[in-house]
Amino acid sequence: MTRENAKALLPTIEAYANGETIQFLARGKDIWEDLDHPSFLAGENYRIKPKPREWWIVGDTHFRNVHQVMGWSANHNGAEIFHVIEAP
């Protein structure tokens, strides 16, 4: 491993030490996989698992009927407000 490789991996290794989940992208695949015990080999693709994104969507009853909404909703001045969290 070169010093440049070590510098590039350092934030990921620190995140792993702090309890974050590390993911690996195998060559020829397009799906990131969670790792229980990453080896941090030079030249491999590692990343810190992204946190799920969240949105607030303002819609009406038509929105609820057209889209399968999973999450929290409230009614405000005749419009529904939906809190949507991305599935991991």
Backbone atoms as SQL, in Angstrom:
CREATE TABLE atoms (id INTEGER PRIMARY KEY, chain TEXT, resi INTEGER, resn TEXT, atom TEXT, x REAL, y REAL, z REAL);
INSERT INTO atoms VALUES
  (1, 'A', 1, 'MET', 'N', 0.855, -1.171, 0.000),
  (2, 'A', 1, 'MET', 'CA', 0.000, 0.000, 0.000),
  (3, 'A', 1, 'MET', 'C', 0.901, 1.234, 0.000),
  (4, 'A', 2, 'THR', 'N', 0.548, 2.169, -0.850),
  (5, 'A', 2, 'THR', 'CA', 1.320, 3.411, -0.904),
  (6, 'A', 2, 'THR', 'C', 0.777, 4.394, 0.133),
  (7, 'A', 3, 'ARG', 'N', 1.533, 5.437, 0.385),
  (8, 'A', 3, 'ARG', 'CA', 1.069, 6.476, 1.298),
  (9, 'A', 3, 'ARG', 'C', -0.186, 7.151, 0.757),
  (10, 'A', 4, 'GLU', 'N', -0.246, 7.296, -0.560),
  (11, 'A', 4, 'GLU', 'CA', -1.432, 7.916, -1.177),
  (12, 'A', 4, 'GLU', 'C', -2.664, 7.038, -0.955),
  (13, 'A', 5, 'ASN', 'N', -2.510, 5.717, -1.098),
  (14, 'A', 5, 'ASN', 'CA', -3.627, 4.807, -0.829),
  (15, 'A', 5, 'ASN', 'C', -4.062, 4.904, 0.629),
  (16, 'A', 6, 'ALA', 'N', -3.081, 4.971, 1.524),
  (17, 'A', 6, 'ALA', 'CA', -3.387, 5.064, 2.959),
  (18, 'A', 6, 'ALA', 'C', -4.148, 6.352, 3.259),
  (19, 'A', 7, 'LYS', 'N', -3.730, 7.456, 2.659),
  (20, 'A', 7, 'LYS', 'CA', -4.422, 8.735, 2.864),
  (21, 'A', 7, 'LYS', 'C', -5.857, 8.667, 2.352),
  (22, 'A', 8, 'ALA', 'N', -6.061, 8.012, 1.212),
  (23, 'A', 8, 'ALA', 'CA', -7.404, 7.907, 0.641),
  (24, 'A', 8, 'ALA', 'C', -8.310, 7.030, 1.503),
  (25, 'A', 9, 'LEU', 'N', -7.757, 5.977, 2.099),
  (26, 'A', 9, 'LEU', 'CA', -8.551, 5.051, 2.916),
  (27, 'A', 9, 'LEU', 'C', -8.763, 5.530, 4.349),
  (28, 'A', 10, 'LEU', 'N', -7.942, 6.451, 4.822),
  (29, 'A', 10, 'LEU', 'CA', -7.982, 6.861, 6.217),
  (30, 'A', 10, 'LEU', 'C', -9.370, 7.291, 6.706),
  (31, 'A', 11, 'PRO', 'N', -10.116, 8.150, 5.987),
  (32, 'A', 11, 'PRO', 'CA', -11.456, 8.525, 6.484),
  (33, 'A', 11, 'PRO', 'C', -12.394, 7.323, 6.617),
  (34, 'A', 12, 'THR', 'N', -12.275, 6.362, 5.714),
  (35, 'A', 12, 'THR', 'CA', -13.128, 5.170, 5.768),
  (36, 'A', 12, 'THR', 'C', -12.738, 4.294, 6.959),
  (37, 'A', 13, 'ILE', 'N', -11.447, 4.140, 7.195),
  (38, 'A', 13, 'ILE', 'CA', -10.981, 3.348, 8.328),
  (39, 'A', 13, 'ILE', 'C', -11.388, 4.011, 9.647),
  (40, 'A', 14, 'GLU', 'N', -11.280, 5.331, 9.723),
  (41, 'A', 14, 'GLU', 'CA', -11.703, 6.051, 10.930),
  (42, 'A', 14, 'GLU', 'C', -13.201, 5.883, 11.168),
  (43, 'A', 15, 'ALA', 'N', -13.982, 5.949, 10.101),
  (44, 'A', 15, 'ALA', 'CA', -15.432, 5.764, 10.231),
  (45, 'A', 15, 'ALA', 'C', -15.744, 4.358, 10.734),
  (46, 'A', 16, 'TYR', 'N', -15.034, 3.359, 10.226),
  (47, 'A', 16, 'TYR', 'CA', -15.219, 1.981, 10.695),
  (48, 'A', 16, 'TYR', 'C', -14.880, 1.876, 12.183),
  (49, 'A', 17, 'ALA', 'N', -13.769, 2.505, 12.594),
  (50, 'A', 17, 'ALA', 'CA', -13.368, 2.481, 14.004),
  (51, 'A', 17, 'ALA', 'C', -14.415, 3.157, 14.889),
  (52, 'A', 18, 'ASN', 'N', -15.151, 4.114, 14.331),
  (53, 'A', 18, 'ASN', 'CA', -16.186, 4.834, 15.082),
  (54, 'A', 18, 'ASN', 'C', -17.563, 4.191, 14.977),
  (55, 'A', 19, 'GLY', 'N', -17.645, 2.992, 14.402),
  (56, 'A', 19, 'GLY', 'CA', -18.906, 2.247, 14.382),
  (57, 'A', 19, 'GLY', 'C', -19.730, 2.341, 13.121),
  (58, 'A', 20, 'GLU', 'N', -19.259, 3.063, 12.109),
  (59, 'A', 20, 'GLU', 'CA', -19.997, 3.170, 10.854),
  (60, 'A', 20, 'GLU', 'C', -19.909, 1.848, 10.079),
  (61, 'A', 21, 'THR', 'N', -20.899, 1.582, 9.243),
  (62, 'A', 21, 'THR', 'CA', -20.885, 0.410, 8.376),
  (63, 'A', 21, 'THR', 'C', -20.086, 0.735, 7.125),
  (64, 'A', 22, 'ILE', 'N', -19.211, -0.187, 6.738),
  (65, 'A', 22, 'ILE', 'CA', -18.395, -0.032, 5.546),
  (66, 'A', 22, 'ILE', 'C', -18.953, -0.954, 4.472),
  (67, 'A', 23, 'GLN', 'N', -18.961, -0.450, 3.240),
  (68, 'A', 23, 'GLN', 'CA', -19.449, -1.232, 2.113),
  (69, 'A', 23, 'GLN', 'C', -18.326, -1.440, 1.099),
  (70, 'A', 24, 'PHE', 'N', -18.469, -2.518, 0.310),
  (71, 'A', 24, 'PHE', 'CA', -17.483, -2.925, -0.669),
  (72, 'A', 24, 'PHE', 'C', -18.176, -3.101, -2.015),
  (73, 'A', 25, 'LEU', 'N', -17.556, -2.619, -3.072),
  (74, 'A', 25, 'LEU', 'CA', -18.065, -2.799, -4.431),
  (75, 'A', 25, 'LEU', 'C', -17.111, -3.737, -5.149),
  (76, 'A', 26, 'ALA', 'N', -17.570, -4.970, -5.375),
  (77, 'A', 26, 'ALA', 'CA', -16.729, -5.961, -6.045),
  (78, 'A', 26, 'ALA', 'C', -16.573, -5.603, -7.515),
  (79, 'A', 27, 'ARG', 'N', -15.448, -5.950, -8.066),
  (80, 'A', 27, 'ARG', 'CA', -15.194, -5.684, -9.484),
  (81, 'A', 27, 'ARG', 'C', -16.229, -6.399, -10.338),
  (82, 'A', 28, 'GLY', 'N', -16.771, -5.664, -11.298),
  (83, 'A', 28, 'GLY', 'CA', -17.765, -6.246, -12.199),
  (84, 'A', 28, 'GLY', 'C', -19.177, -6.268, -11.652),
  (85, 'A', 29, 'LYS', 'N', -19.384, -5.760, -10.448),
  (86, 'A', 29, 'LYS', 'CA', -20.721, -5.722, -9.856),
  (87, 'A', 29, 'LYS', 'C', -21.141, -4.273, -9.692),
  (88, 'A', 30, 'ASP', 'N', -22.443, -4.057, -9.529),
  (89, 'A', 30, 'ASP', 'CA', -22.933, -2.694, -9.327),
  (90, 'A', 30, 'ASP', 'C', -23.734, -2.558, -8.035),
  (91, 'A', 31, 'ILE', 'N', -23.531, -3.490, -7.105),
  (92, 'A', 31, 'ILE', 'CA', -24.238, -3.458, -5.824),
  (93, 'A', 31, 'ILE', 'C', -23.212, -3.384, -4.695),
  (94, 'A', 32, 'TRP', 'N', -23.377, -2.377, -3.837),
  (95, 'A', 32, 'TRP', 'CA', -22.511, -2.248, -2.670),
  (96, 'A', 32, 'TRP', 'C', -22.957, -3.240, -1.613),
  (97, 'A', 33, 'GLU', 'N', -22.003, -3.943, -0.991),
  (98, 'A', 33, 'GLU', 'CA', -22.299, -4.947, 0.035),
  (99, 'A', 33, 'GLU', 'C', -21.737, -4.496, 1.377),
  (100, 'A', 34, 'ASP', 'N', -22.525, -4.680, 2.451),
  (101, 'A', 34, 'ASP', 'CA', -22.048, -4.367, 3.804),
  (102, 'A', 34, 'ASP', 'C', -20.963, -5.362, 4.198),
  (103, 'A', 35, 'LEU', 'N', -19.951, -4.878, 4.904),
  (104, 'A', 35, 'LEU', 'CA', -18.867, -5.729, 5.392),
  (105, 'A', 35, 'LEU', 'C', -18.851, -5.717, 6.916),
  (106, 'A', 36, 'ASP', 'N', -18.764, -6.896, 7.507),
  (107, 'A', 36, 'ASP', 'CA', -18.627, -6.989, 8.961),
  (108, 'A', 36, 'ASP', 'C', -17.190, -6.704, 9.388),
  (109, 'A', 37, 'HIS', 'N', -16.217, -7.210, 8.606),
  (110, 'A', 37, 'HIS', 'CA', -14.794, -7.073, 8.936),
  (111, 'A', 37, 'HIS', 'C', -14.025, -6.711, 7.668),
  (112, 'A', 38, 'PRO', 'N', -14.038, -5.425, 7.269),
  (113, 'A', 38, 'PRO', 'CA', -13.340, -5.041, 6.042),
  (114, 'A', 38, 'PRO', 'C', -11.833, -5.241, 6.148),
  (115, 'A', 39, 'SER', 'N', -11.219, -5.632, 5.032),
  (116, 'A', 39, 'SER', 'CA', -9.768, -5.860, 5.024),
  (117, 'A', 39, 'SER', 'C', -8.996, -4.626, 4.560),
  (118, 'A', 40, 'PHE', 'N', -9.684, -3.686, 3.911),
  (119, 'A', 40, 'PHE', 'CA', -9.082, -2.443, 3.425),
  (120, 'A', 40, 'PHE', 'C', -7.852, -2.694, 2.547),
  (121, 'A', 41, 'LEU', 'N', -8.020, -3.525, 1.546),
  (122, 'A', 41, 'LEU', 'CA', -6.941, -3.794, 0.596),
  (123, 'A', 41, 'LEU', 'C', -6.803, -2.623, -0.361),
  (124, 'A', 42, 'ALA', 'N', -5.587, -2.281, -0.696),
  (125, 'A', 42, 'ALA', 'CA', -5.335, -1.195, -1.648),
  (126, 'A', 42, 'ALA', 'C', -5.903, -1.574, -3.012),
  (127, 'A', 43, 'GLY', 'N', -6.471, -0.587, -3.687),
  (128, 'A', 43, 'GLY', 'CA', -7.001, -0.818, -5.022),
  (129, 'A', 43, 'GLY', 'C', -8.432, -1.321, -5.054),
  (130, 'A', 44, 'GLU', 'N', -9.020, -1.586, -3.911),
  (131, 'A', 44, 'GLU', 'CA', -10.407, -2.039, -3.856),
  (132, 'A', 44, 'GLU', 'C', -11.318, -0.850, -3.586),
  (133, 'A', 45, 'ASN', 'N', -12.601, -1.028, -3.839),
  (134, 'A', 45, 'ASN', 'CA', -13.586, 0.048, -3.678),
  (135, 'A', 45, 'ASN', 'C', -14.338, -0.101, -2.359),
  (136, 'A', 46, 'TYR', 'N', -14.069, 0.803, -1.431),
  (137, 'A', 46, 'TYR', 'CA', -14.755, 0.837, -0.142),
  (138, 'A', 46, 'TYR', 'C', -15.440, 2.192, 0.009),
  (139, 'A', 47, 'ARG', 'N', -16.495, 2.211, 0.803),
  (140, 'A', 47, 'ARG', 'CA', -17.135, 3.478, 1.139),
  (141, 'A', 47, 'ARG', 'C', -17.853, 3.343, 2.471),
  (142, 'A', 48, 'ILE', 'N', -18.142, 4.475, 3.071),
  (143, 'A', 48, 'ILE', 'CA', -18.970, 4.523, 4.269),
  (144, 'A', 48, 'ILE', 'C', -20.414, 4.412, 3.794),
  (145, 'A', 49, 'LYS', 'N', -21.178, 3.524, 4.400),
  (146, 'A', 49, 'LYS', 'CA', -22.567, 3.331, 3.982),
  (147, 'A', 49, 'LYS', 'C', -23.333, 4.638, 4.144),
  (148, 'A', 50, 'PRO', 'N', -23.964, 5.108, 3.065),
  (149, 'A', 50, 'PRO', 'CA', -24.709, 6.372, 3.155),
  (150, 'A', 50, 'PRO', 'C', -25.921, 6.253, 4.077),
  (151, 'A', 51, 'LYS', 'N', -26.242, 7.355, 4.723),
  (152, 'A', 51, 'LYS', 'CA', -27.459, 7.414, 5.545),
  (153, 'A', 51, 'LYS', 'C', -28.665, 7.542, 4.610),
  (154, 'A', 52, 'PRO', 'N', -29.811, 6.965, 4.995),
  (155, 'A', 52, 'PRO', 'CA', -31.005, 7.114, 4.159),
  (156, 'A', 52, 'PRO', 'C', -31.390, 8.587, 4.009),
  (157, 'A', 53, 'ARG', 'N', -31.802, 8.964, 2.808),
  (158, 'A', 53, 'ARG', 'CA', -32.253, 10.341, 2.574),
  (159, 'A', 53, 'ARG', 'C', -33.698, 10.480, 3.040),
  (160, 'A', 54, 'GLU', 'N', -34.081, 11.710, 3.382),
  (161, 'A', 54, 'GLU', 'CA', -35.446, 11.992, 3.828),
  (162, 'A', 54, 'GLU', 'C', -36.021, 13.138, 3.007),
  (163, 'A', 55, 'TRP', 'N', -37.324, 13.061, 2.748),
  (164, 'A', 55, 'TRP', 'CA', -38.017, 14.116, 2.022),
  (165, 'A', 55, 'TRP', 'C', -39.306, 14.471, 2.753),
  (166, 'A', 56, 'TRP', 'N', -39.735, 15.709, 2.555),
  (167, 'A', 56, 'TRP', 'CA', -41.068, 16.157, 2.949),
  (168, 'A', 56, 'TRP', 'C', -41.782, 16.482, 1.644),
  (169, 'A', 57, 'ILE', 'N', -42.919, 15.862, 1.418),
  (170, 'A', 57, 'ILE', 'CA', -43.669, 16.052, 0.184),
  (171, 'A', 57, 'ILE', 'C', -45.058, 16.584, 0.528),
  (172, 'A', 58, 'VAL', 'N', -45.469, 17.634, -0.154),
  (173, 'A', 58, 'VAL', 'CA', -46.814, 18.170, 0.013),
  (174, 'A', 58, 'VAL', 'C', -47.655, 17.647, -1.133),
  (175, 'A', 59, 'GLY', 'N', -48.767, 16.989, -0.811),
  (176, 'A', 59, 'GLY', 'CA', -49.632, 16.424, -1.836),
  (177, 'A', 59, 'GLY', 'C', -51.081, 16.518, -1.409),
  (178, 'A', 60, 'ASP', 'N', -51.906, 15.800, -2.109),
  (179, 'A', 60, 'ASP', 'CA', -53.327, 15.741, -1.760),
  (180, 'A', 60, 'ASP', 'C', -53.750, 14.280, -1.758),
  (181, 'A', 61, 'THR', 'N', -55.051, 14.031, -1.615),
  (182, 'A', 61, 'THR', 'CA', -55.506, 12.644, -1.565),
  (183, 'A', 61, 'THR', 'C', -55.194, 11.916, -2.872),
  (184, 'A', 62, 'HIS', 'N', -55.169, 12.640, -3.996),
  (185, 'A', 62, 'HIS', 'CA', -54.808, 12.023, -5.270),
  (186, 'A', 62, 'HIS', 'C', -53.378, 11.471, -5.204),
  (187, 'A', 63, 'PHE', 'N', -52.461, 12.231, -4.591),
  (188, 'A', 63, 'PHE', 'CA', -51.079, 11.789, -4.446),
  (189, 'A', 63, 'PHE', 'C', -51.025, 10.463, -3.690),
  (190, 'A', 64, 'ARG', 'N', -51.777, 10.384, -2.596),
  (191, 'A', 64, 'ARG', 'CA', -51.781, 9.152, -1.796),
  (192, 'A', 64, 'ARG', 'C', -52.374, 7.987, -2.589),
  (193, 'A', 65, 'ASN', 'N', -53.389, 8.248, -3.411),
  (194, 'A', 65, 'ASN', 'CA', -54.026, 7.187, -4.181),
  (195, 'A', 65, 'ASN', 'C', -53.138, 6.690, -5.329),
  (196, 'A', 66, 'VAL', 'N', -52.322, 7.570, -5.895),
  (197, 'A', 66, 'VAL', 'CA', -51.480, 7.206, -7.030),
  (198, 'A', 66, 'VAL', 'C', -50.171, 6.558, -6.586),
  (199, 'A', 67, 'HIS', 'N', -49.606, 7.022, -5.465),
  (200, 'A', 67, 'HIS', 'CA', -48.313, 6.532, -4.986),
  (201, 'A', 67, 'HIS', 'C', -48.495, 5.743, -3.707),
  (202, 'A', 68, 'GLN', 'N', -47.738, 4.655, -3.597),
  (203, 'A', 68, 'GLN', 'CA', -47.752, 3.897, -2.347),
  (204, 'A', 68, 'GLN', 'C', -46.860, 4.637, -1.359),
  (205, 'A', 69, 'VAL', 'N', -47.475, 5.294, -0.411),
  (206, 'A', 69, 'VAL', 'CA', -46.735, 6.121, 0.539),
  (207, 'A', 69, 'VAL', 'C', -46.517, 5.331, 1.818),
  (208, 'A', 70, 'MET', 'N', -45.248, 5.203, 2.193),
  (209, 'A', 70, 'MET', 'CA', -44.885, 4.579, 3.459),
  (210, 'A', 70, 'MET', 'C', -44.220, 5.666, 4.287),
  (211, 'A', 71, 'GLY', 'N', -44.732, 5.938, 5.438),
  (212, 'A', 71, 'GLY', 'CA', -44.127, 6.976, 6.272),
  (213, 'A', 71, 'GLY', 'C', -45.198, 7.755, 6.998),
  (214, 'A', 72, 'TRP', 'N', -44.804, 8.882, 7.524),
  (215, 'A', 72, 'TRP', 'CA', -45.654, 9.708, 8.363),
  (216, 'A', 72, 'TRP', 'C', -46.346, 10.755, 7.513),
  (217, 'A', 73, 'SER', 'N', -47.608, 11.063, 7.807),
  (218, 'A', 73, 'SER', 'CA', -48.295, 12.138, 7.086),
  (219, 'A', 73, 'SER', 'C', -49.124, 12.956, 8.055),
  (220, 'A', 74, 'ALA', 'N', -49.408, 14.192, 7.664),
  (221, 'A', 74, 'ALA', 'CA', -50.252, 15.095, 8.447),
  (222, 'A', 74, 'ALA', 'C', -51.055, 15.940, 7.480),
  (223, 'A', 75, 'ASN', 'N', -52.121, 16.521, 7.962),
  (224, 'A', 75, 'ASN', 'CA', -52.952, 17.373, 7.122),
  (225, 'A', 75, 'ASN', 'C', -52.743, 18.815, 7.566),
  (226, 'A', 76, 'HIS', 'N', -52.436, 19.684, 6.588),
  (227, 'A', 76, 'HIS', 'CA', -52.201, 21.093, 6.901),
  (228, 'A', 76, 'HIS', 'C', -52.890, 21.942, 5.847),
  (229, 'A', 77, 'ASN', 'N', -53.900, 22.693, 6.255),
  (230, 'A', 77, 'ASN', 'CA', -54.660, 23.572, 5.350),
  (231, 'A', 77, 'ASN', 'C', -55.170, 22.837, 4.109),
  (232, 'A', 78, 'GLY', 'N', -55.653, 21.621, 4.310),
  (233, 'A', 78, 'GLY', 'CA', -56.239, 20.861, 3.210),
  (234, 'A', 78, 'GLY', 'C', -55.247, 20.063, 2.389),
  (235, 'A', 79, 'ALA', 'N', -53.975, 20.219, 2.617),
  (236, 'A', 79, 'ALA', 'CA', -52.960, 19.456, 1.887),
  (237, 'A', 79, 'ALA', 'C', -52.302, 18.469, 2.850),
  (238, 'A', 80, 'GLU', 'N', -51.998, 17.302, 2.342),
  (239, 'A', 80, 'GLU', 'CA', -51.301, 16.315, 3.178),
  (240, 'A', 80, 'GLU', 'C', -49.794, 16.537, 3.029),
  (241, 'A', 81, 'ILE', 'N', -49.099, 16.409, 4.144),
  (242, 'A', 81, 'ILE', 'CA', -47.641, 16.527, 4.156),
  (243, 'A', 81, 'ILE', 'C', -47.107, 15.146, 4.531),
  (244, 'A', 82, 'PHE', 'N', -46.265, 14.605, 3.660),
  (245, 'A', 82, 'PHE', 'CA', -45.738, 13.266, 3.854),
  (246, 'A', 82, 'PHE', 'C', -44.255, 13.326, 4.203),
  (247, 'A', 83, 'HIS', 'N', -43.873, 12.566, 5.194),
  (248, 'A', 83, 'HIS', 'CA', -42.461, 12.419, 5.559),
  (249, 'A', 83, 'HIS', 'C', -42.021, 11.053, 5.029),
  (250, 'A', 84, 'VAL', 'N', -41.115, 11.055, 4.055),
  (251, 'A', 84, 'VAL', 'CA', -40.696, 9.837, 3.385),
  (252, 'A', 84, 'VAL', 'C', -39.216, 9.607, 3.675),
  (253, 'A', 85, 'ILE', 'N', -38.867, 8.368, 4.032),
  (254, 'A', 85, 'ILE', 'CA', -37.481, 7.991, 4.286),
  (255, 'A', 85, 'ILE', 'C', -37.095, 6.915, 3.286),
  (256, 'A', 86, 'GLU', 'N', -35.954, 7.108, 2.646),
  (257, 'A', 86, 'GLU', 'CA', -35.457, 6.166, 1.635),
  (258, 'A', 86, 'GLU', 'C', -35.174, 4.819, 2.280),
  (259, 'A', 87, 'ALA', 'N', -35.565, 3.745, 1.609),
  (260, 'A', 87, 'ALA', 'CA', -35.272, 2.405, 2.091),
  (261, 'A', 87, 'ALA', 'C', -33.795, 2.094, 1.865),
  (262, 'A', 88, 'PRO', 'N', -33.157, 1.442, 2.829),
  (263, 'A', 88, 'PRO', 'CA', -31.714, 1.128, 2.666),
  (264, 'A', 88, 'PRO', 'C', -31.470, 0.123, 1.569);
